[in-house]
């Protein structure tokens, strides 16, 4: 199984690197370990200083550090390149339907997420989407919109999908939308979950708006979801 929540979302070490089998490199950063200036470029340090809310500043710094570590390890593992984190430039698309999507210099795709005590990032050879969600209550209306588990026959293709909790359903949808770079500009209901296998692979279908918006883009081949005691994680590449 390429994703194991117990090994990826580990509160003990402040930093953690793992590799999805045949897929992206994933970096996890604890919010409790504030990134040092040694990891940030001068421009990044200046931007961080403009964020007035401490929580938002911590999330931004941790997300950037996770992205840099994922890119650093991905390049070392696949190309033998040893970049300093300070020299890895993480920027965002500035305009259009993919505005805000994180990008990195060089031939690699990245995605960033944070929830609770952690920031996570994934780096792959092409587009990638990752979403981390801490288990928390969801409003009844949102739960209904994300899909209510139905009663299925034990051996039906929907049986395991029906056990998927609301946080993981949300993470799967958002990981797909992050893969394309749209984020929540697209209604999450445009991603319809259709299956979830025991090995973590989940299946989904795109609604008409998403199909139209992403018609010219590269579509993903793999989608994985894992649910643990405190957090759940979805990865699309």
C-alpha positions in Angstrom: 0.0 0.0 0.0 1.6 3.3 -1.1 0.1 5.5 1.7 0.0 4.6 5.3 -1.4 7.3 7.6 0.5 6.0 10.6 3.9 6.6 8.9 3.0 9.8 7.0 1.2 11.8 9.7 3.5 11.2 12.6 3.5 13.7 15.4 6.8 12.6 16.9 9.4 14.0 14.4 9.0 17.6 13.2 9.9 16.6 9.6 9.1 13.4 7.7 9.7 12.3 4.1 8.0 9.4 2.4 7.5 8.1 -1.1 4.3 6.7 -2.5 5.1 3.5 -4.4 5.4 4.4 -8.1 4.3 8.0 -7.3 5.1 11.3 -5.6 7.5 12.2 -2.9 5.6 13.5 0.2 7.0 15.8 2.9 5.3 16.4 6.3 6.1 19.4 8.5 4.9 19.8 12.0 3.4 23.3 12.8 5.2 23.1 16.1 8.6 23.3 14.4 8.8 26.8 13.0 10.9 26.9 9.7 14.2 28.8 10.1 15.2 31.6 7.8 17.9 29.3 6.4 15.2 27.6 4.4 13.6 30.7 2.9 14.8 33.0 0.2 14.9 36.7 0.9 11.7 37.3 -1.0 9.9 34.5 0.9 11.0 36.0 4.2 9.7 39.4 3.2 6.4 37.9 2.2 6.0 36.0 5.4 6.6 39.2 7.4 3.6 40.8 5.6 1.2 38.1 7.0 -0.2 39.8 10.1 -2.1 36.7 11.6 0.4 34.4 13.3 -1.5 31.3 12.5 -1.7 32.1 8.8 2.0 33.0 8.8 2.9 29.7 10.5 0.8 27.7 8.0 2.3 29.5 5.0 5.9 29.0 6.2 5.3 25.3 7.1 3.6 24.7 3.7 6.5 26.3 1.8 9.0 24.3 3.8 7.1 21.0 3.1 7.1 21.9 -0.6 10.8 22.6 -0.6 11.6 19.4 1.2 9.4 17.3 -1.2 11.1 18.9 -4.2 14.6 18.6 -2.7 14.1 14.8 -2.0 12.3 14.2 -5.3 15.2 15.7 -7.2 17.9 13.9 -5.1 16.1 10.6 -5.5 15.4 10.7 -9.2 18.1 12.9 -10.6 21.0 13.0 -8.1 20.5 16.8 -7.7 21.2 18.3 -4.3 19.4 21.6 -4.0 19.5 23.7 -0.9 16.0 24.4 0.3 16.7 28.2 0.2 17.4 27.9 -3.6 14.1 26.1 -4.4 11.7 28.7 -5.5 8.0 28.0 -4.8 5.7 30.5 -6.5 2.0 30.6 -7.5 0.2 31.1 -10.8 -0.9 34.7 -10.6 -4.1 34.9 -12.8 -6.7 32.8 -14.5 -8.8 29.8 -13.3 -5.6 28.3 -11.8 -4.6 31.4 -9.9 -3.0 30.5 -6.6 -1.8 27.1 -7.7 1.8 26.5 -6.4 4.5 25.9 -8.9 8.2 25.3 -8.7 11.0 26.0 -11.2 12.0 22.9 -13.2 10.1 19.9 -14.6 8.1 18.9 -11.5 4.6 19.4 -10.1 3.8 20.3 -6.5 0.8 20.5 -4.2 0.5 21.8 -0.7 -2.1 21.3 2.1 -2.3 21.9 5.8 -4.7 21.0 8.6 -4.4 20.9 12.3 -0.8 20.4 13.4 0.7 19.6 10.0 1.5 20.9 6.6 2.1 18.4 3.8 3.3 18.7 0.2 3.8 16.3 -2.7 6.2 16.5 -5.6 5.9 14.5 -8.8 7.1 14.4 -12.4 3.8 16.0 -13.5 0.6 17.5 -11.9 -0.2 16.3 -8.5 -2.9 17.1 -5.9 -2.7 16.4 -2.1 -5.2 17.2 0.6 -4.9 16.7 4.4 -7.9 16.9 6.6 -8.1 16.6 10.4 -11.2 14.7 11.6 -13.7 17.4 12.6 -17.5 17.9 12.6 -19.0 19.0 9.3 -22.2 21.0 9.0 -25.2 18.7 8.1 -25.8 20.6 4.9 -22.2 20.1 3.7 -22.3 16.4 4.7 -25.4 16.0 2.6 -23.8 17.8 -0.4 -20.6 15.6 -0.1 -22.7 12.5 -0.2 -24.4 10.5 2.4 -23.3 6.8 2.8 -26.0 4.5 1.4 -26.8 1.0 2.4 -25.2 -1.4 0.0 -24.9 -5.2 -0.3 -21.6 -6.4 1.4 -20.0 -7.4 -1.9 -21.1 -4.5 -4.0 -18.7 -2.1 -5.5 -20.0 0.7 -3.3 -19.7 -1.2 0.0 -16.3 0.2 1.0 -17.0 3.6 -0.4 -20.0 3.8 2.0 -17.6 3.6 5.0 -15.7 6.7 3.9 -16.2 9.5 6.4 -17.0 13.1 5.4 -13.5 14.5 6.0 -12.0 11.9 3.7 -14.7 12.5 1.1 -13.8 16.2 1.2 -10.1 15.4 1.0 -10.6 13.3 -2.1 -12.6 15.9 -3.9 -10.2 18.7 -3.0 -7.1 16.7 -4.0 -8.6 16.2 -7.5 -9.4 19.9 -7.8 -5.9 20.8 -6.6 -4.4 18.4 -9.2 -6.0 20.5 -11.9 -5.1 23.8 -10.1 -8.7 25.0 -9.7 -9.1 24.5 -6.0 -12.5 25.5 -4.7 -13.2 27.7 -7.7 -14.9 24.6 -8.9 -17.8 23.1 -6.9 -16.5 20.1 -5.0 -19.7 18.2 -6.1 -18.2 18.2 -9.6 -16.0 15.4 -8.3 -18.3 12.4 -7.7 -16.7 9.5 -5.8 -17.6 6.1 -7.3 -15.4 3.6 -5.4 -12.7 3.0 -2.8 -10.7 -0.2 -2.8 -9.0 -1.9 0.2 -5.6 -0.9 -1.1 -6.6 2.8 -0.9 -7.2 3.4 -4.6 -10.3 5.6 -5.1 -12.3 6.1 -8.2 -14.1 9.3 -9.2 -16.1 10.8 -12.1 -16.0 14.5 -13.3 -19.1 16.6 -13.6 -19.8 18.7 -16.7 -18.2 21.9 -15.5 -15.0 20.2 -14.4 -14.8 18.2 -17.7 -15.2 21.5 -19.6 -12.6 23.4 -17.5 -10.0 20.6 -17.6 -10.6 19.5 -21.2 -7.2 20.7 -22.4 -5.3 19.6 -19.3 -3.5 16.3 -18.5 -5.8 14.1 -16.5 -4.6 11.9 -13.5 -4.1 8.2 -13.6 -3.9 7.4 -9.9 -5.8 8.4 -6.8 -5.2 7.2 -3.3 -7.0 7.9 0.0 -6.1 6.8 3.6 -8.0 7.4 6.8 -6.4 7.3 10.2 -7.5 8.0 13.7 -6.9 11.8 13.7 -6.2 12.7 10.0 -7.1 11.6 6.5 -5.1 12.1 3.4 -5.9 12.0 -0.3 -3.3 12.0 -3.2 -4.0 12.3 -6.9 -1.3 12.0 -9.6 
